[in-house]
């Protein structure tokens, strides 16, 4: 069996937390309030989750651990019908993965036999019994975009920013973008997004099919609230059955072939991270002395200039 020779403590903690909370999550039907990087509220059958992880909303170790625990709790929640994901930060939805996580991939000498930890997480969210909605304003790139792609429905502000910027680091997406972008936008547009690394506005993302639709910022919260309420009025079992039936009919179930494609993506991602060019670009970006928030706003230009 293929194994990790070494793996970061952060990712090990995240995977173990996913397993242990899956055993304990059935004890309560209500999502816990105590998360380090997430803020939760419940209104009837609708749960709202807001990312709240510092100035950039980075996908880092603590956020991965929180998301893993939340996935297990939601999977056991028999009351929630809809889960809406938003951001407490109006400028950043989910900026990207923390580069510290990427650096630790250099220790891997063989890919795992099963899905990577991040693919396990996104597959867990894809398979939740609830209908999941992303309410996206601000910037979502890289791993942030890949998490959003694992949700059922995506609604965005017209001026939101979407990107898979990995090519600027001499990398490629490794968390599901190859697979899920193609499902939503088709091969040609998916490849354009991946090899250009360019930022798309929410309006452009909607035109491509990356998100369901976009609208002015002032209208987004009401639109999400109306949609979530429309869905939540229906029978819980009927909603879950409809989602599972769609996944089965469309071929989106957890099949061996699907997982094999995700494993190939992760293996190629690790190869890129371990390449000379990948290491050089990651190190150069990490050592950039500019203000982190401003650097993230101008990420496409920073990578082009580097």
N, C-alpha and C positions, 0 to 999 in steps of 0.2 A: 504494500500500500504506500502511496506517496504521502510524505509527511513534511511538515515544516521543520527544518533543522533548528531555526531560531525564529521567534515571533515576538513582536513587541508586547510588553506588559499591558499596554493600553488596549490592544485588540483582543488579547486573551481575556482580559476582564470583561470586555464587551460581549464576547461570545458566551462566556460562562454566565453572565448576567441574563442573557437571553434564555439560556437553558433553565436556570434556577427560578426565574420569575415565571416561566411557563408553568412550573409546578405549583407556585404559590398564588398565581393570579386569579384562580377560580374562587378564592376565598372572598372576594369582593366584586360587586358589579360596578363600583364607582371608581373612576380613575383617581389615583392618589394625587395630592397637591404638591408633594415634596419632590420636585425635580430641579436639578441645578440649572438646566439650560432651556427649560420649557415652562410656559405658563398655561395652566388648564382652567377652563370654565365649562360648566354644563348648564344647558337650558333645555329641560325635558329630554328628548331623545337625541339632542344634538350636542356633541362635545366639540369645543373649540380649543385648538392647540396653537399657541404663539411661540415661535422661536425667539429666545431671549438669551443670547450668548455673546455678550460683549459688543464691541463696536462694529464687528464685521459679520456676526452670526456665522463663524467658521464651523464647518463640519469637523469637529475634533473628537478626541477621546471621550470627554464627558458628555458631549452631545450624542455620540454613538451609543454610549451606555444608557442614557436617558431614553433614546428612541427604541432601543432594544427592549427595555423594561416596559415602555408604553405599549409596544406592539403586543407583548404577552398579555398585558392587562386588557387591552381592547379585544383581543381574540377571545377572552373569557367573559366579556361584557355582554349580558343578554338584554340590556336596556337601550344602549346606544344604537341608533340607526344610521347616523351621519356623523362624520368627523371632518371638521374644517381646519385646515392648516393655514395660519397666517404668520405675521411677524410683528414683534413689538418694536422693531426698528424700521422706520419708513424708508430708509435708504438701502438697506440690505435685507433681502429675504433669506438667502443662504449663499454667502459669497463664493465659497469653494471649499475643498478639503484643506485641512491644516497640513502644511508641507512637512511637519514633523512626522506625520503618519506615513507620507511617501518615503521619507528618508529611511524609515525602519524596514521598508520593503527590500532594501539592499541586502538585508541579512538572509533573505529567502534563497535557497539553492534549488528547491524543487517546489512546484505549485501544489496546493492541497488536492487530495483526491476528490473532495466534494466542492461545493460552492465556496467562494471566498467569503469572509465575514461580511463585507458590505453587500454582496449579492444575497447572502442569507437574509440580511435586514430588509432589503428592498423587496425580495420575494415574500417576506412575512407581511409587509404592508400591502402588496398586491393581492394577497390572499385573505385579507381581513374580511370578516362578515359584513362590516359596515360599508357604506358608500363613502369614499374619501374624496375631498375637494381641496384643491390648493387655491388659495386666494393670494395671488402674487403681485405685489408692488415692490419696486426696488430691484436690486441686482440678484440674480441667481445664476451661478455659473458652475461648470464642472460637476463635482459630486452633488452640489445643491440641485442642479438641473436633473441629474440622474435620480435623485430621490423623488423629485416632483413628477418625473415621468412614470414612476412606479405607482402613483396615485391614480384614481379613476377619472377624475375630472379636473381640469385646470382652467381657471379664469384669471385674467391679468389686467393690470392697468395698461393703457396704451403706451405709456412711457416706461414701462418696466424694461429690464435688460435681461436677455437670455443669451448664454454662450456656452460652448464647449471649448475652452481656451487651451486645452492640453497641448495642441500642436506647437504653441508658442514656447512651451517648456521642452520641446523636442520629444514629447510624449504623445499618447493617444488616449482616448477615454478608456476607463477600465471598470466602470461601475454599472454598465448596462446601456450606455448611450447607443452603441452600435445596434443593439437589438431593439430597444424601445423607440428610438428615433425612427428607425425604418418602419416600425408598426404604425407610427403616427403620421409621418411626412413622406414616406417612400424613399427608395434607395438614393436617387439623385440629390434630393434636398438634404437627406441625412449626410451624405458624403460631402456636400458643399459646406454644411455646418461644421463638420469635423475637420476638414482640411483647410478651411479658411480661418477658423478660430475667431471669426468676427462676432461682434455684438449685434444681436437683433433686438429691435424694440418689441414690446408686447404686441403692438399692432402687426408687425411683420411676423412674429411667431404665430399669431392667430391665422394670418393668411397662409402660412406654411402648414398649419395643422399641429404645430408644437403644443399649442393651447387651444381650448375649445373656442374661446372668443376673448376679445379685449374691449375695454371701454375706458372713458375718462376716470381718473382717480376718484373723483367725488361720487361716482355711481357704483363703484365696485362693492363696497360693504353691503349696500342695500341689495344689489343683485345676488350676492352670495347668500345673504340671509333669506331672500325669497326662494332661491333654488333649494337651499337646505331644508327650509320649511315645507316646500312642495314635496320633496322626497320623504321627509320624516312623517308625513301624514299617512303613509301607506303601511300595510302590514309588514312587520319585521321579517317574518319568514319568507314572505313573497319577495322582498327586496334581496335578501341573501340568496334565494333560489335563482332569481333573475341574473344576479351577478355571476354566480357559479355556472349557470347554464351558458351564459355568454362566453365565459372563459373556456368552457369545454368545447362549445361549437366552433369558436374562433381559433381553437388550437393553442390557447394561452395557458392551459393547465401545466402543472409542474411535470412535464414529460422529460424523459431521459434526453431526448434530442434538444429540448430547450436548455436544459442545464448544461449540456455539452457545449453549446454555443457560448454560454456565459463563461464557462471555464476557459475556453479558448481566448476570449476577450481578456480575462484577467491574466492569463499566462503571458499574452503579448504585452500587456500593460507593465507587468513586472520586468520583462525584457527591456522595455523602453526606459523604465526608471533606472535600471542597472547599466544602461549604455553610457558611454563616455559623454555623449552630447546631453543626455538627460541629466546626468549628475552635474555637469557644468552649468546648465541652465537653471536647475533648481537651486544650486549653491549661489549663483549670481543673484537670483531674485531674492533669496533669503537674506543675503548680505547687503541688499539695496538700502541705503540709509534714509530714503525719503519717508515722509509720513505715511504710515500703513493705510489709513483711510483714503488719503489722496491717491496713493499708489493703486489702491483697489479700484477707485473710480476710473482711473486711466489705464487699467490693466492691459487692454489691447495695445495701446501705444507704448507702454513700458516694455512689453514683450517684443514688440516690433523693433524698438530702439536698442534692445539688449542683444 
